[in-house]
Amino acid sequence: MKILVLGAGVVGTTTAYFLAQDGHDVTVLDRQSGAALETSFANGAQISACHAKPWAEPKMPLQALRWTFQADAPLLFRPWRWDPSLWSWGLKFLRNCTSERMRLNMDRTLRIALYSRSVLKALRQHTGIQYNQVTKGILHIYRTPEEFTEGRATAGQLSALGLPQDILTADECVKLEPALAHAANTDLAGGLMSPEDESGDAHLFTEELSKLAVARGVQFRFGVTIKSLETSGHRISRVVTDQGDMEADAIVLTLGSYAPHIAKPLGIHLPIYPAKGYSISIDLDSPDSAPTISLTDETRFMVFSRLGNTLRVAGTAELAGWDTSLAPVRVEALKRNAQSLFPEASSYTDLNPWCGLRPATPDSVPILGGTSYENLFLNTGHGTLGWTMACGSAQITADLIAGRKPEIDLNGLTLGRFERS
Ligand SMILES: Cc1cc2nc3c(=O)[nH]c(=O)nc-3n(C[C@H](O)[C@H](O)[C@H](O)COP(=O)(O)OP(=O)(O)OC[C@H]3O[C@@H](n4cnc5c(N)ncnc54)[C@H](O)[C@@H]3O)c2cc1C
């Protein structure tokens, strides 16, 4: 089958790879000059099933309101912005802020995240792909006893859904990750360890996987901007680009935060809104003073991942449209926290600041599967966990196109969940 994959982020590239494994004739289109140069470029680097708790939870509306006037707030949402797509997304988000919806969404996210982690592990074993991966688990740290208590409650829910975590005292955290010794002297209430989670460079992974995909016959066409999709009856007849039109038997939409723009004229309303996040990538002067285990600071909403001699620090979310300009105040917040936790690790002069647009759905669950057009498939809306979920989502997409039954239940992972509500 001739297949066009639209978008060469981590999601599109993994999709192309798994489609090529099935023997399809695959072409990937992307406007950038290489793979993973937008949101998949410098993310938090975590393969974190442990982050399956959705943003939409009962305490979030009040919390978000409190953060409204704080420029460096972990989640910045300004509802008075003139932005109907934000309001529509926000209403759906609010509907998901109940305990019942939170548990349901956590279950759905965990289902795909755990599956994806196992597909990634198998892929690594099969191909030997290297991307500065660290397979030592993810340690969540808590600065206050109250937050630690809440974290343990979430851990109980995750454990019941299939993700066990170890509960650690502050001393046990430091024993596991000695670089936390400085934090233990200031404020460290305890930690939760998710031993099977991992970290690794999503950009490097995508580049390396694109080479393996090319070796299996995939063509990457960079510098091509997709303008629209044309239809004929219940099929997509043509992909219109700035370099001419293209036809295919099947088309997979993996455009991240930009998928709604291409889908909307077809009558497909994807409830995806960009949640802008930031990262800094710090060269280490004293590698022993920086963590090797990937960390999540649950109090400051930031993650830390070791990529060779670099420490990646990522976090914050801002719902402010498709703007990718860097706000110094947010970069500074990442630096401040990294420096306070690991003061000896680096001089913190070269920060390599970056931001990207997480393709966020209101329930934090991605959108996979077919559409009302028989040859158009969706693989997008992965929000905060696109790197974590990429391999599983790609395998599922390949399964659906091949007519195979995916290995996990897709109930709640397709667009149907929004159409019904
Ligand atoms: C600060 C931050 C930290 C994060 N940390 C983590 C983490 O630790 N773990 C995790 O799992 N996830 C994390 N994420 C989320 C993860 O990075 C995203 O979910 C993931 O990168 C989305 O991948 P994608 O392939 O769907 O989108 P993208 O990487 O954005 O790919 C979409 C591609 O489509 C192309 N494109 C768009 N429009 C067009 C067009 N019209 N024509 C041609 N090409 C087009 C773009 O060039 C791009 O290459 C983080 C995100 C951010 C911002």
Ligand as a Chemical Component Dictionary entry (heavy atoms), coordinates in Angstrom:
data_LIG
# 
_chem_comp.id                   LIG 
_chem_comp.type                 NON-POLYMER 
_chem_comp.pdbx_formal_charge   0 
_chem_comp.three_letter_code    LIG 
# 
loop_
_chem_comp_atom.comp_id 
_chem_comp_atom.atom_id 
_chem_comp_atom.alt_atom_id 
_chem_comp_atom.type_symbol 
_chem_comp_atom.charge 
_chem_comp_atom.model_Cartn_x 
_chem_comp_atom.model_Cartn_y 
_chem_comp_atom.model_Cartn_z 
_chem_comp_atom.pdbx_ordinal 
LIG C1  C1  C 0 8.768 21.212 27.436 1  
LIG C2  C2  C 0 8.246 19.877 26.997 2  
LIG C3  C3  C 0 8.597 18.754 27.714 3  
LIG C4  C4  C 0 8.123 17.498 27.335 4  
LIG N1  N1  N 0 8.555 16.391 27.996 5  
LIG C5  C5  C 0 8.144 15.161 27.610 6  
LIG C6  C6  C 0 8.636 13.998 28.254 7  
LIG O1  O1  O 0 9.477 14.060 29.131 8  
LIG N2  N2  N 0 8.138 12.794 27.864 9  
LIG C7  C7  C 0 7.200 12.685 26.884 10 
LIG O2  O2  O 0 6.750 11.584 26.606 11 
LIG N3  N3  N 0 6.760 13.778 26.200 12 
LIG C8  C8  C 0 7.200 14.997 26.554 13 
LIG N4  N4  N 0 6.738 16.123 25.906 14 
LIG C9  C9  C 0 5.708 15.963 24.873 15 
LIG C10 C10 C 0 6.287 15.495 23.556 16 
LIG O3  O3  O 0 7.443 16.224 23.243 17 
LIG C11 C11 C 0 5.232 15.683 22.456 18 
LIG O4  O4  O 0 4.039 15.041 22.833 19 
LIG C12 C12 C 0 5.707 15.066 21.157 20 
LIG O5  O5  O 0 6.931 15.623 20.763 21 
LIG C13 C13 C 0 4.690 15.259 20.040 22 
LIG O6  O6  O 0 5.218 14.651 18.907 23 
LIG P1  P1  P 0 4.514 14.794 17.503 24 
LIG O7  O7  O 0 5.325 13.998 16.556 25 
LIG O8  O8  O 0 3.067 14.502 17.644 26 
LIG O9  O9  O 0 4.601 16.359 17.192 27 
LIG P2  P2  P 0 5.816 17.191 16.586 28 
LIG O10 O10 O 0 7.104 16.749 17.134 29 
LIG O11 O11 O 0 5.464 18.624 16.741 30 
LIG O12 O12 O 0 5.775 16.778 15.066 31 
LIG C14 C14 C 0 4.840 17.325 14.159 32 
LIG C15 C15 C 0 5.575 17.560 12.866 33 
LIG O13 O13 O 0 4.647 18.078 11.914 34 
LIG C16 C16 C 0 5.306 19.047 11.146 35 
LIG N5  N5  N 0 4.283 19.951 10.589 36 
LIG C17 C17 C 0 3.329 20.630 11.265 37 
LIG N6  N6  N 0 2.533 21.286 10.403 38 
LIG C18 C18 C 0 3.001 21.026 9.163  39 
LIG C19 C19 C 0 2.584 21.387 7.847  40 
LIG N7  N7  N 0 1.512 22.167 7.622  41 
LIG N8  N8  N 0 3.309 20.934 6.801  42 
LIG C20 C20 C 0 4.382 20.131 6.987  43 
LIG N9  N9  N 0 4.805 19.743 8.199  44 
LIG C21 C21 C 0 4.119 20.175 9.268  45 
LIG C22 C22 C 0 6.257 19.741 12.090 46 
LIG O14 O14 O 0 7.346 20.298 11.399 47 
LIG C23 C23 C 0 6.678 18.602 13.017 48 
LIG O15 O15 O 0 7.907 18.035 12.643 49 
LIG C24 C24 C 0 7.228 17.383 26.239 50 
LIG C25 C25 C 0 6.882 18.521 25.492 51 
LIG C26 C26 C 0 7.406 19.758 25.865 52 
LIG C27 C27 C 0 7.035 20.957 25.043 53 
# 
loop_
_chem_comp_bond.comp_id 
_chem_comp_bond.atom_id_1 
_chem_comp_bond.atom_id_2 
_chem_comp_bond.value_order 
_chem_comp_bond.pdbx_ordinal 
LIG C1  C2  SING 1  
LIG C2  C3  SING 2  
LIG C2  C26 DOUB 3  
LIG C3  C4  DOUB 4  
LIG C4  N1  SING 5  
LIG C4  C24 SING 6  
LIG N1  C5  DOUB 7  
LIG C5  C6  SING 8  
LIG C5  C8  SING 9  
LIG C6  O1  DOUB 10 
LIG C6  N2  SING 11 
LIG N2  C7  SING 12 
LIG C7  O2  DOUB 13 
LIG C7  N3  SING 14 
LIG N3  C8  DOUB 15 
LIG C8  N4  SING 16 
LIG N4  C9  SING 17 
LIG N4  C24 SING 18 
LIG C9  C10 SING 19 
LIG C10 O3  SING 20 
LIG C10 C11 SING 21 
LIG C11 O4  SING 22 
LIG C11 C12 SING 23 
LIG C12 O5  SING 24 
LIG C12 C13 SING 25 
LIG C13 O6  SING 26 
LIG O6  P1  SING 27 
LIG P1  O7  DOUB 28 
LIG P1  O8  SING 29 
LIG P1  O9  SING 30 
LIG O9  P2  SING 31 
LIG P2  O10 DOUB 32 
LIG P2  O11 SING 33 
LIG P2  O12 SING 34 
LIG O12 C14 SING 35 
LIG C14 C15 SING 36 
LIG C15 O13 SING 37 
LIG C15 C23 SING 38 
LIG O13 C16 SING 39 
LIG C16 N5  SING 40 
LIG C16 C22 SING 41 
LIG N5  C17 SING 42 
LIG N5  C21 SING 43 
LIG C17 N6  DOUB 44 
LIG N6  C18 SING 45 
LIG C18 C19 SING 46 
LIG C18 C21 DOUB 47 
LIG C19 N7  SING 48 
LIG C19 N8  DOUB 49 
LIG N8  C20 SING 50 
LIG C20 N9  DOUB 51 
LIG N9  C21 SING 52 
LIG C22 O14 SING 53 
LIG C22 C23 SING 54 
LIG C23 O15 SING 55 
LIG C24 C25 DOUB 56 
LIG C25 C26 SING 57 
LIG C26 C27 SING 58 
# 
